[in-house]
């Protein structure tokens, strides 16, 4: 069997704790991406208003139309977020079920990426409140999914460090 066929079989059918956690990271990245997709529709003018509960702490339109949301790379931040979550999914999907031992740099890169994502989600959540005294519900969904990824990288990261020469 070739390597690609083996990888296909492992990722689709094996049931190891590490693969379960990696699948969780992919699923959470897809949840965050869905939220970013809704925001991107608004930021690109395809939606005129972001729906959210009529509570005073929510104002996604103000948050996602702010200068902060457009200042990096002259691009709406939700578009950048979609690319970022795609990269996280790529790192979670990369390699076989024994990658911590065979290619420890992959889980270490994933841990670094998730750490960056968590720090960025926390920073953006604080910025929303400090600058706008309001939150974007869609951003909070993405941030929550991002925070939930952090514990999922711990075990494989530990195993990868132990496998380093």
VMD Tcl script that builds the backbone (N, CA, C; Angstrom):
set m [mol new atoms 495]
animate dup $m
set s [atomselect $m all]
$s set {name element resname resid chain x y z} {
  {N N UNK 1 A 0.854 -1.181 0.000}
  {CA C UNK 1 A 0.000 0.000 0.000}
  {C C UNK 1 A 0.898 1.242 0.000}
  {N N UNK 2 A 0.536 2.275 -0.788}
  {CA C UNK 2 A 1.367 3.478 -0.809}
  {C C UNK 2 A 1.044 4.389 0.373}
  {N N UNK 3 A 1.894 5.378 0.584}
  {CA C UNK 3 A 1.746 6.264 1.743}
  {C C UNK 3 A 0.428 7.032 1.731}
  {N N UNK 4 A 0.001 7.505 0.559}
  {CA C UNK 4 A -1.245 8.262 0.478}
  {C C UNK 4 A -2.447 7.370 0.799}
  {N N UNK 5 A -2.436 6.145 0.327}
  {CA C UNK 5 A -3.533 5.224 0.626}
  {C C UNK 5 A -3.566 4.907 2.122}
  {N N UNK 6 A -2.396 4.726 2.720}
  {CA C UNK 6 A -2.320 4.462 4.162}
  {C C UNK 6 A -2.820 5.669 4.959}
  {N N UNK 7 A -2.402 6.858 4.550}
  {CA C UNK 7 A -2.866 8.076 5.228}
  {C C UNK 7 A -4.379 8.195 5.122}
  {N N UNK 8 A -4.923 7.958 3.945}
  {CA C UNK 8 A -6.367 8.008 3.751}
  {C C UNK 8 A -7.073 7.061 4.711}
  {N N UNK 9 A -6.596 5.839 4.787}
  {CA C UNK 9 A -7.202 4.850 5.673}
  {C C UNK 9 A -7.106 5.281 7.135}
  {N N UNK 10 A -5.923 5.720 7.551}
  {CA C UNK 10 A -5.726 6.119 8.952}
  {C C UNK 10 A -6.646 7.271 9.340}
  {N N UNK 11 A -6.634 8.330 8.544}
  {CA C UNK 11 A -7.409 9.514 8.915}
  {C C UNK 11 A -8.910 9.245 8.919}
  {N N UNK 12 A -9.348 8.375 8.052}
  {CA C UNK 12 A -10.790 8.102 7.958}
  {C C UNK 12 A -11.281 7.037 8.918}
  {N N UNK 13 A -10.427 6.037 9.252}
  {CA C UNK 13 A -10.964 4.875 9.954}
  {C C UNK 13 A -10.342 4.575 11.307}
  {N N UNK 14 A -9.130 5.036 11.572}
  {CA C UNK 14 A -8.517 4.700 12.859}
  {C C UNK 14 A -9.178 5.476 13.995}
  {N N UNK 15 A -9.124 4.892 15.176}
  {CA C UNK 15 A -9.734 5.500 16.360}
  {C C UNK 15 A -8.700 5.575 17.470}
  {N N UNK 16 A -7.802 6.540 17.361}
  {CA C UNK 16 A -6.828 6.749 18.428}
  {C C UNK 16 A -7.193 8.041 19.158}
  {N N UNK 17 A -6.778 8.184 20.400}
  {CA C UNK 17 A -7.064 9.436 21.115}
  {C C UNK 17 A -6.499 10.667 20.396}
  {N N UNK 18 A -5.282 10.564 19.848}
  {CA C UNK 18 A -4.709 11.708 19.138}
  {C C UNK 18 A -5.536 12.072 17.910}
  {N N UNK 19 A -5.961 11.080 17.149}
  {CA C UNK 19 A -6.788 11.367 15.974}
  {C C UNK 19 A -8.131 11.963 16.381}
  {N N UNK 20 A -8.702 11.492 17.470}
  {CA C UNK 20 A -9.969 12.065 17.947}
  {C C UNK 20 A -9.785 13.543 18.279}
  {N N UNK 21 A -8.679 13.883 18.929}
  {CA C UNK 21 A -8.427 15.289 19.263}
  {C C UNK 21 A -8.169 16.104 17.993}
  {N N UNK 22 A -7.427 15.558 17.044}
  {CA C UNK 22 A -7.172 16.254 15.782}
  {C C UNK 22 A -8.477 16.479 15.029}
  {N N UNK 23 A -9.359 15.490 15.032}
  {CA C UNK 23 A -10.675 15.664 14.393}
  {C C UNK 23 A -11.465 16.762 15.095}
  {N N UNK 24 A -11.327 16.827 16.414}
  {CA C UNK 24 A -11.989 17.900 17.168}
  {C C UNK 24 A -11.478 19.267 16.757}
  {N N UNK 25 A -10.173 19.382 16.538}
  {CA C UNK 25 A -9.598 20.661 16.106}
  {C C UNK 25 A -10.134 21.039 14.729}
  {N N UNK 26 A -10.233 20.071 13.834}
  {CA C UNK 26 A -10.801 20.350 12.512}
  {C C UNK 26 A -12.255 20.799 12.650}
  {N N UNK 27 A -13.040 20.084 13.452}
  {CA C UNK 27 A -14.448 20.445 13.634}
  {C C UNK 27 A -14.591 21.850 14.228}
  {N N UNK 28 A -13.798 22.152 15.244}
  {CA C UNK 28 A -13.865 23.483 15.863}
  {C C UNK 28 A -13.401 24.567 14.888}
  {N N UNK 29 A -12.408 24.259 14.067}
  {CA C UNK 29 A -11.961 25.213 13.048}
  {C C UNK 29 A -13.066 25.477 12.037}
  {N N UNK 30 A -13.839 24.453 11.716}
  {CA C UNK 30 A -14.961 24.633 10.787}
  {C C UNK 30 A -16.064 25.491 11.412}
  {N N UNK 31 A -16.314 25.316 12.702}
  {CA C UNK 31 A -17.288 26.176 13.401}
  {C C UNK 31 A -16.813 27.629 13.355}
  {N N UNK 32 A -15.542 27.846 13.691}
  {CA C UNK 32 A -14.990 29.206 13.662}
  {C C UNK 32 A -15.024 29.764 12.242}
  {N N UNK 33 A -14.724 28.925 11.259}
  {CA C UNK 33 A -14.748 29.366 9.862}
  {C C UNK 33 A -16.155 29.752 9.425}
  {N N UNK 34 A -17.152 29.004 9.878}
  {CA C UNK 34 A -18.534 29.352 9.538}
  {C C UNK 34 A -18.873 30.743 10.073}
  {N N UNK 35 A -18.461 31.024 11.306}
  {CA C UNK 35 A -18.689 32.361 11.879}
  {C C UNK 35 A -17.947 33.429 11.091}
  {N N UNK 36 A -16.692 33.128 10.742}
  {CA C UNK 36 A -15.918 34.082 9.938}
  {C C UNK 36 A -16.572 34.291 8.572}
  {N N UNK 37 A -17.158 33.250 8.023}
  {CA C UNK 37 A -17.837 33.362 6.739}
  {C C UNK 37 A -19.012 34.318 6.794}
  {N N UNK 38 A -19.791 34.241 7.866}
  {CA C UNK 38 A -20.923 35.167 8.031}
  {C C UNK 38 A -20.407 36.599 8.140}
  {N N UNK 39 A -19.368 36.791 8.935}
  {CA C UNK 39 A -18.791 38.135 9.088}
  {C C UNK 39 A -18.234 38.629 7.757}
  {N N UNK 40 A -17.569 37.754 7.015}
  {CA C UNK 40 A -17.006 38.136 5.711}
  {C C UNK 40 A -18.105 38.592 4.766}
  {N N UNK 41 A -19.260 37.937 4.798}
  {CA C UNK 41 A -20.380 38.370 3.953}
  {C C UNK 41 A -20.763 39.818 4.274}
  {N N UNK 42 A -20.779 40.155 5.560}
  {CA C UNK 42 A -21.083 41.531 5.969}
  {C C UNK 42 A -19.957 42.490 5.576}
  {N N UNK 43 A -18.729 42.102 5.860}
  {CA C UNK 43 A -17.600 42.996 5.596}
  {C C UNK 43 A -17.406 43.264 4.101}
  {N N UNK 44 A -17.878 42.380 3.261}
  {CA C UNK 44 A -17.772 42.572 1.813}
  {C C UNK 44 A -19.057 43.130 1.196}
  {N N UNK 45 A -20.040 43.465 2.037}
  {CA C UNK 45 A -21.257 44.098 1.545}
  {C C UNK 45 A -22.304 43.147 0.994}
  {N N UNK 46 A -22.106 41.846 1.186}
  {CA C UNK 46 A -23.102 40.881 0.715}
  {C C UNK 46 A -24.266 40.755 1.691}
  {N N UNK 47 A -24.028 41.062 2.945}
  {CA C UNK 47 A -25.074 41.207 3.961}
  {C C UNK 47 A -25.054 42.653 4.430}
  {N N UNK 48 A -26.200 43.238 4.632}
  {CA C UNK 48 A -26.267 44.628 5.095}
  {C C UNK 48 A -26.300 44.737 6.612}
  {N N UNK 49 A -26.561 43.610 7.281}
  {CA C UNK 49 A -26.658 43.612 8.743}
  {C C UNK 49 A -26.325 42.211 9.243}
  {N N UNK 50 A -25.593 42.145 10.345}
  {CA C UNK 50 A -25.283 40.859 10.972}
  {C C UNK 50 A -26.344 40.544 12.028}
  {N N UNK 51 A -27.076 39.466 11.856}
  {CA C UNK 51 A -28.105 39.141 12.856}
  {C C UNK 51 A -27.484 38.678 14.166}
  {N N UNK 52 A -28.051 39.132 15.253}
  {CA C UNK 52 A -27.648 38.675 16.582}
  {C C UNK 52 A -28.760 39.027 17.560}
  {N N UNK 53 A -28.724 38.461 18.755}
  {CA C UNK 53 A -29.786 38.739 19.724}
  {C C UNK 53 A -29.866 40.240 20.038}
  {N N UNK 54 A -31.077 40.742 20.239}
  {CA C UNK 54 A -31.243 42.170 20.538}
  {C C UNK 54 A -30.908 42.500 21.992}
  {N N UNK 55 A -29.653 42.313 22.347}
  {CA C UNK 55 A -29.180 42.614 23.689}
  {C C UNK 55 A -28.181 43.763 23.600}
  {N N UNK 56 A -28.132 44.611 24.616}
  {CA C UNK 56 A -27.253 45.789 24.533}
  {C C UNK 56 A -25.761 45.466 24.447}
  {N N UNK 57 A -25.345 44.285 24.824}
  {CA C UNK 57 A -23.912 43.971 24.755}
  {C C UNK 57 A -23.473 43.547 23.354}
  {N N UNK 58 A -24.413 43.360 22.426}
  {CA C UNK 58 A -24.076 42.928 21.076}
  {C C UNK 58 A -24.254 44.055 20.063}
  {N N UNK 59 A -23.237 44.257 19.249}
  {CA C UNK 59 A -23.316 45.185 18.120}
  {C C UNK 59 A -22.274 44.766 17.077}
  {N N UNK 60 A -22.542 43.655 16.432}
  {CA C UNK 60 A -21.603 43.102 15.446}
  {C C UNK 60 A -21.371 44.071 14.294}
  {N N UNK 61 A -22.406 44.801 13.902}
  {CA C UNK 61 A -22.237 45.737 12.786}
  {C C UNK 61 A -21.160 46.773 13.108}
  {N N UNK 62 A -21.199 47.328 14.296}
  {CA C UNK 62 A -20.205 48.335 14.679}
  {C C UNK 62 A -18.814 47.707 14.814}
  {N N UNK 63 A -18.739 46.571 15.465}
  {CA C UNK 63 A -17.446 45.906 15.686}
  {C C UNK 63 A -16.813 45.510 14.360}
  {N N UNK 64 A -17.591 44.895 13.484}
  {CA C UNK 64 A -17.034 44.334 12.256}
  {C C UNK 64 A -16.909 45.336 11.114}
  {N N UNK 65 A -17.392 46.548 11.322}
  {CA C UNK 65 A -17.185 47.618 10.337}
  {C C UNK 65 A -16.128 48.613 10.821}
  {N N UNK 66 A -15.508 48.337 11.950}
  {CA C UNK 66 A -14.549 49.272 12.546}
  {C C UNK 66 A -13.234 49.308 11.773}
  {N N UNK 67 A -12.439 50.337 12.039}
  {CA C UNK 67 A -11.101 50.436 11.443}
  {C C UNK 67 A -10.262 49.208 11.777}
  {N N UNK 68 A -10.348 48.761 13.014}
  {CA C UNK 68 A -9.582 47.585 13.465}
  {C C UNK 68 A -9.840 46.387 12.557}
  {N N UNK 69 A -11.063 46.252 12.076}
  {CA C UNK 69 A -11.444 45.084 11.278}
  {C C UNK 69 A -10.897 45.122 9.848}
  {N N UNK 70 A -10.356 46.263 9.427}
  {CA C UNK 70 A -9.876 46.393 8.039}
  {C C UNK 70 A -8.419 46.815 7.934}
  {N N UNK 71 A -7.719 46.975 9.034}
  {CA C UNK 71 A -6.409 47.616 8.977}
  {C C UNK 71 A -5.248 46.679 8.625}
  {N N UNK 72 A -5.397 45.374 8.773}
  {CA C UNK 72 A -4.290 44.459 8.452}
  {C C UNK 72 A -4.359 44.036 6.998}
  {N N UNK 73 A -3.286 44.302 6.277}
  {CA C UNK 73 A -3.158 43.916 4.869}
  {C C UNK 73 A -4.260 44.498 3.979}
  {N N UNK 74 A -4.889 45.590 4.426}
  {CA C UNK 74 A -5.973 46.213 3.663}
  {C C UNK 74 A -7.035 45.182 3.274}
  {N N UNK 75 A -7.353 44.318 4.230}
  {CA C UNK 75 A -8.277 43.208 3.986}
  {C C UNK 75 A -9.230 43.075 5.171}
  {N N UNK 76 A -10.491 42.765 4.925}
  {CA C UNK 76 A -11.394 42.498 6.054}
  {C C UNK 76 A -10.843 41.366 6.929}
  {N N UNK 77 A -10.902 41.554 8.229}
  {CA C UNK 77 A -10.274 40.575 9.117}
  {C C UNK 77 A -10.938 39.204 9.081}
  {N N UNK 78 A -12.196 39.120 8.704}
  {CA C UNK 78 A -12.839 37.810 8.605}
  {C C UNK 78 A -12.231 36.984 7.471}
  {N N UNK 79 A -11.812 37.637 6.400}
  {CA C UNK 79 A -11.153 36.933 5.300}
  {C C UNK 79 A -9.818 36.373 5.795}
  {N N UNK 80 A -9.079 37.182 6.554}
  {CA C UNK 80 A -7.821 36.705 7.138}
  {C C UNK 80 A -8.080 35.559 8.110}
  {N N UNK 81 A -9.169 35.663 8.866}
  {CA C UNK 81 A -9.530 34.608 9.800}
  {C C UNK 81 A -9.822 33.293 9.094}
  {N N UNK 82 A -10.497 33.369 7.957}
  {CA C UNK 82 A -10.772 32.148 7.187}
  {C C UNK 82 A -9.474 31.472 6.762}
  {N N UNK 83 A -8.520 32.261 6.296}
  {CA C UNK 83 A -7.223 31.701 5.917}
  {C C UNK 83 A -6.496 31.100 7.103}
  {N N UNK 84 A -6.585 31.762 8.233}
  {CA C UNK 84 A -5.919 31.277 9.442}
  {C C UNK 84 A -6.509 29.944 9.900}
  {N N UNK 85 A -7.836 29.845 9.914}
  {CA C UNK 85 A -8.461 28.588 10.331}
  {C C UNK 85 A -8.195 27.473 9.326}
  {N N UNK 86 A -8.063 27.812 8.039}
  {CA C UNK 86 A -7.692 26.805 7.037}
  {C C UNK 86 A -6.294 26.266 7.337}
  {N N UNK 87 A -5.376 27.149 7.731}
  {CA C UNK 87 A -4.023 26.710 8.082}
  {C C UNK 87 A -4.050 25.808 9.313}
  {N N UNK 88 A -4.858 26.154 10.305}
  {CA C UNK 88 A -4.978 25.325 11.502}
  {C C UNK 88 A -5.510 23.939 11.135}
  {N N UNK 89 A -6.538 23.907 10.285}
  {CA C UNK 89 A -7.069 22.611 9.848}
  {C C UNK 89 A -6.022 21.807 9.096}
  {N N UNK 90 A -5.247 22.478 8.262}
  {CA C UNK 90 A -4.203 21.791 7.514}
  {C C UNK 90 A -3.191 21.135 8.437}
  {N N UNK 91 A -2.781 21.854 9.467}
  {CA C UNK 91 A -1.830 21.281 10.426}
  {C C UNK 91 A -2.452 20.143 11.221}
  {N N UNK 92 A -3.734 20.252 11.541}
  {CA C UNK 92 A -4.403 19.173 12.277}
  {C C UNK 92 A -4.546 17.919 11.407}
  {N N UNK 93 A -4.749 18.107 10.117}
  {CA C UNK 93 A -4.960 16.980 9.208}
  {C C UNK 93 A -3.663 16.357 8.712}
  {N N UNK 94 A -2.575 17.090 8.780}
  {CA C UNK 94 A -1.310 16.656 8.199}
  {C C UNK 94 A -0.717 15.468 8.951}
  {N N UNK 95 A -0.324 14.463 8.203}
  {CA C UNK 95 A 0.397 13.337 8.782}
  {C C UNK 95 A -0.495 12.225 9.273}
  {N N UNK 96 A 0.125 11.092 9.504}
  {CA C UNK 96 A -0.591 9.907 9.946}
  {C C UNK 96 A -0.861 9.886 11.436}
  {N N UNK 97 A -1.365 8.742 11.880}
  {CA C UNK 97 A -1.780 8.627 13.278}
  {C C UNK 97 A -0.612 8.619 14.258}
  {N N UNK 98 A 0.582 8.352 13.770}
  {CA C UNK 98 A 1.761 8.295 14.638}
  {C C UNK 98 A 2.712 9.468 14.354}
  {N N UNK 99 A 2.154 10.594 13.977}
  {CA C UNK 99 A 2.998 11.715 13.550}
  {C C UNK 99 A 3.811 12.313 14.692}
  {N N UNK 100 A 3.342 12.210 15.923}
  {CA C UNK 100 A 4.103 12.772 17.047}
  {C C UNK 100 A 5.466 12.101 17.161}
  {N N UNK 101 A 5.534 10.826 16.830}
  {CA C UNK 101 A 6.798 10.096 16.888}
  {C C UNK 101 A 7.576 10.226 15.585}
  {N N UNK 102 A 6.878 10.129 14.454}
  {CA C UNK 102 A 7.554 10.106 13.155}
  {C C UNK 102 A 7.888 11.497 12.614}
  {N N UNK 103 A 7.066 12.489 12.928}
  {CA C UNK 103 A 7.271 13.860 12.434}
  {C C UNK 103 A 6.854 14.847 13.525}
  {N N UNK 104 A 7.611 14.897 14.624}
  {CA C UNK 104 A 7.185 15.710 15.774}
  {C C UNK 104 A 7.029 17.196 15.472}
  {N N UNK 105 A 7.645 17.686 14.415}
  {CA C UNK 105 A 7.507 19.106 14.095}
  {C C UNK 105 A 6.064 19.457 13.741}
  {N N UNK 106 A 5.285 18.497 13.236}
  {CA C UNK 106 A 3.904 18.817 12.845}
  {C C UNK 106 A 3.045 19.122 14.075}
  {N N UNK 107 A 2.988 18.252 15.086}
  {CA C UNK 107 A 2.199 18.621 16.257}
  {C C UNK 107 A 2.748 19.846 16.992}
  {N N UNK 108 A 4.059 20.043 16.936}
  {CA C UNK 108 A 4.622 21.245 17.569}
  {C C UNK 108 A 4.193 22.497 16.817}
  {N N UNK 109 A 4.170 22.421 15.498}
  {CA C UNK 109 A 3.689 23.555 14.694}
  {C C UNK 109 A 2.211 23.803 14.962}
  {N N UNK 110 A 1.423 22.732 15.075}
  {CA C UNK 110 A -0.005 22.884 15.377}
  {C C UNK 110 A -0.192 23.544 16.739}
  {N N UNK 111 A 0.580 23.115 17.730}
  {CA C UNK 111 A 0.461 23.711 19.066}
  {C C UNK 111 A 0.802 25.199 19.026}
  {N N UNK 112 A 1.842 25.559 18.294}
  {CA C UNK 112 A 2.214 26.975 18.170}
  {C C UNK 112 A 1.109 27.755 17.466}
  {N N UNK 113 A 0.540 27.174 16.427}
  {CA C UNK 113 A -0.528 27.854 15.675}
  {C C UNK 113 A -1.761 28.030 16.540}
  {N N UNK 114 A -2.159 26.991 17.266}
  {CA C UNK 114 A -3.320 27.104 18.150}
  {C C UNK 114 A -3.036 28.126 19.257}
  {N N UNK 115 A -1.819 28.131 19.790}
  {CA C UNK 115 A -1.458 29.134 20.796}
  {C C UNK 115 A -1.587 30.544 20.254}
  {N N UNK 116 A -1.102 30.751 19.034}
  {CA C UNK 116 A -1.254 32.060 18.381}
  {C C UNK 116 A -2.731 32.391 18.212}
  {N N UNK 117 A -3.522 31.429 17.743}
  {CA C UNK 117 A -4.952 31.657 17.518}
  {C C UNK 117 A -5.666 32.034 18.823}
  {N N UNK 118 A -5.332 31.333 19.903}
  {CA C UNK 118 A -5.954 31.613 21.200}
  {C C UNK 118 A -5.598 33.026 21.663}
  {N N UNK 119 A -4.321 33.384 21.547}
  {CA C UNK 119 A -3.893 34.728 21.955}
  {C C UNK 119 A -4.584 35.796 21.118}
  {N N UNK 120 A -4.692 35.567 19.823}
  {CA C UNK 120 A -5.341 36.531 18.939}
  {C C UNK 120 A -6.837 36.638 19.236}
  {N N UNK 121 A -7.496 35.514 19.471}
  {CA C UNK 121 A -8.924 35.544 19.797}
  {C C UNK 121 A -9.163 36.291 21.105}
  {N N UNK 122 A -8.302 36.072 22.088}
  {CA C UNK 122 A -8.429 36.786 23.365}
  {C C UNK 122 A -8.209 38.283 23.163}
  {N N UNK 123 A -7.171 38.633 22.399}
  {CA C UNK 123 A -6.885 40.042 22.137}
  {C C UNK 123 A -8.063 40.713 21.437}
  {N N UNK 124 A -8.598 40.075 20.408}
  {CA C UNK 124 A -9.705 40.680 19.665}
  {C C UNK 124 A -10.964 40.811 20.520}
  {N N UNK 125 A -11.189 39.856 21.410}
  {CA C UNK 125 A -12.348 39.934 22.303}
  {C C UNK 125 A -12.210 41.122 23.247}
  {N N UNK 126 A -11.023 41.319 23.791}
  {CA C UNK 126 A -10.776 42.469 24.673}
  {C C UNK 126 A -10.909 43.775 23.899}
  {N N UNK 127 A -10.369 43.827 22.699}
  {CA C UNK 127 A -10.452 45.034 21.866}
  {C C UNK 127 A -11.909 45.391 21.594}
  {N N UNK 128 A -12.730 44.393 21.317}
  {CA C UNK 128 A -14.152 44.671 21.057}
  {C C UNK 128 A -14.765 45.438 22.219}
  {N N UNK 129 A -14.533 44.942 23.411}
  {CA C UNK 129 A -15.151 45.578 24.571}
  {C C UNK 129 A -14.528 46.943 24.862}
  {N N UNK 130 A -13.181 47.013 24.830}
  {CA C UNK 130 A -12.505 48.266 25.167}
  {C C UNK 130 A -12.823 49.371 24.165}
  {N N UNK 131 A -12.869 49.054 22.888}
  {CA C UNK 131 A -13.083 50.087 21.874}
  {C C UNK 131 A -14.554 50.358 21.582}
  {N N UNK 132 A -15.401 49.350 21.715}
  {CA C UNK 132 A -16.792 49.504 21.280}
  {C C UNK 132 A -17.820 49.302 22.387}
  {N N UNK 133 A -17.374 48.855 23.539}
  {CA C UNK 133 A -18.284 48.526 24.634}
  {C C UNK 133 A -19.407 47.606 24.145}
  {N N UNK 134 A -19.036 46.725 23.219}
  {CA C UNK 134 A -19.983 45.764 22.651}
  {C C UNK 134 A -19.199 44.589 22.092}
  {N N UNK 135 A -19.901 43.485 21.926}
  {CA C UNK 135 A -19.308 42.283 21.345}
  {C C UNK 135 A -20.036 41.923 20.061}
  {N N UNK 136 A -19.339 41.168 19.237}
  {CA C UNK 136 A -19.922 40.557 18.052}
  {C C UNK 136 A -20.199 39.107 18.409}
  {N N UNK 137 A -21.447 38.676 18.346}
  {CA C UNK 137 A -21.790 37.298 18.684}
  {C C UNK 137 A -21.021 36.310 17.813}
  {N N UNK 138 A -20.891 36.612 16.524}
  {CA C UNK 138 A -20.200 35.722 15.592}
  {C C UNK 138 A -18.720 35.598 15.961}
  {N N UNK 139 A -18.146 36.696 16.412}
  {CA C UNK 139 A -16.748 36.678 16.861}
  {C C UNK 139 A -16.603 35.848 18.129}
  {N N UNK 140 A -17.575 35.954 19.027}
  {CA C UNK 140 A -17.520 35.176 20.264}
  {C C UNK 140 A -17.657 33.686 19.993}
  {N N UNK 141 A -18.451 33.324 18.993}
  {CA C UNK 141 A -18.559 31.912 18.617}
  {C C UNK 141 A -17.202 31.419 18.120}
  {N N UNK 142 A -16.574 32.193 17.237}
  {CA C UNK 142 A -15.253 31.810 16.713}
  {C C UNK 142 A -14.223 31.756 17.836}
  {N N UNK 143 A -14.242 32.732 18.729}
  {CA C UNK 143 A -13.286 32.747 19.836}
  {C C UNK 143 A -13.499 31.548 20.757}
  {N N UNK 144 A -14.735 31.213 21.040}
  {CA C UNK 144 A -15.021 30.059 21.901}
  {C C UNK 144 A -14.523 28.767 21.267}
  {N N UNK 145 A -14.759 28.617 19.979}
  {CA C UNK 145 A -14.259 27.428 19.277}
  {C C UNK 145 A -12.734 27.387 19.328}
  {N N UNK 146 A -12.114 28.545 19.192}
  {CA C UNK 146 A -10.654 28.622 19.242}
  {C C UNK 146 A -10.138 28.247 20.625}
  {N N UNK 147 A -10.735 28.792 21.665}
  {CA C UNK 147 A -10.309 28.463 23.026}
  {C C UNK 147 A -10.471 26.963 23.294}
  {N N UNK 148 A -11.515 26.352 22.744}
  {CA C UNK 148 A -11.754 24.924 22.955}
  {C C UNK 148 A -10.694 24.051 22.283}
  {N N UNK 149 A -9.959 24.605 21.321}
  {CA C UNK 149 A -8.891 23.843 20.659}
  {C C UNK 149 A -7.674 23.661 21.562}
  {N N UNK 150 A -7.431 24.604 22.446}
  {CA C UNK 150 A -6.190 24.595 23.243}
  {C C UNK 150 A -5.950 23.285 23.990}
  {N N UNK 151 A -6.916 22.771 24.737}
  {CA C UNK 151 A -6.627 21.522 25.448}
  {C C UNK 151 A -6.433 20.324 24.517}
  {N N UNK 152 A -6.932 20.435 23.293}
  {CA C UNK 152 A -6.840 19.310 22.362}
  {C C UNK 152 A -5.431 19.103 21.809}
  {N N UNK 153 A -4.560 20.098 21.921}
  {CA C UNK 153 A -3.197 19.943 21.400}
  {C C UNK 153 A -2.195 19.478 22.461}
  {N N UNK 154 A -2.585 19.464 23.709}
  {CA C UNK 154 A -1.626 19.237 24.791}
  {C C UNK 154 A -0.977 17.853 24.736}
  {N N UNK 155 A -1.758 16.797 24.673}
  {CA C UNK 155 A -1.208 15.441 24.737}
  {C C UNK 155 A -0.267 15.158 23.565}
  {N N UNK 156 A -0.679 15.486 22.352}
  {CA C UNK 156 A 0.171 15.207 21.197}
  {C C UNK 156 A 1.438 16.067 21.226}
  {N N UNK 157 A 1.330 17.279 21.731}
  {CA C UNK 157 A 2.506 18.144 21.859}
  {C C UNK 157 A 3.509 17.528 22.837}
  {N N UNK 158 A 3.002 17.036 23.950}
  {CA C UNK 158 A 3.874 16.376 24.933}
  {C C UNK 158 A 4.573 15.167 24.296}
  {N N UNK 159 A 3.807 14.369 23.563}
  {CA C UNK 159 A 4.378 13.191 22.893}
  {C C UNK 159 A 5.418 13.607 21.854}
  {N N UNK 160 A 5.183 14.699 21.143}
  {CA C UNK 160 A 6.127 15.182 20.131}
  {C C UNK 160 A 7.418 15.633 20.789}
  {N N UNK 161 A 7.313 16.352 21.906}
  {CA C UNK 161 A 8.541 16.769 22.619}
  {C C UNK 161 A 9.341 15.554 23.076}
  {N N UNK 162 A 8.676 14.532 23.553}
  {CA C UNK 162 A 9.367 13.324 24.003}
  {C C UNK 162 A 10.052 12.587 22.842}
  {N N UNK 163 A 9.530 12.758 21.640}
  {CA C UNK 163 A 10.097 12.065 20.469}
  {C C UNK 163 A 11.265 12.816 19.847}
  {N N UNK 164 A 11.477 14.053 20.272}
  {CA C UNK 164 A 12.588 14.823 19.686}
  {C C UNK 164 A 13.921 14.180 20.054}
  {N N UNK 165 A 14.896 14.244 19.131}
  {CA C UNK 165 A 16.213 13.647 19.417}
  {C C UNK 165 A 16.952 14.408 20.511}
}
mol reanalyze $m
mol bondsrecalc $m
mol representation Tube
mol addrep $m
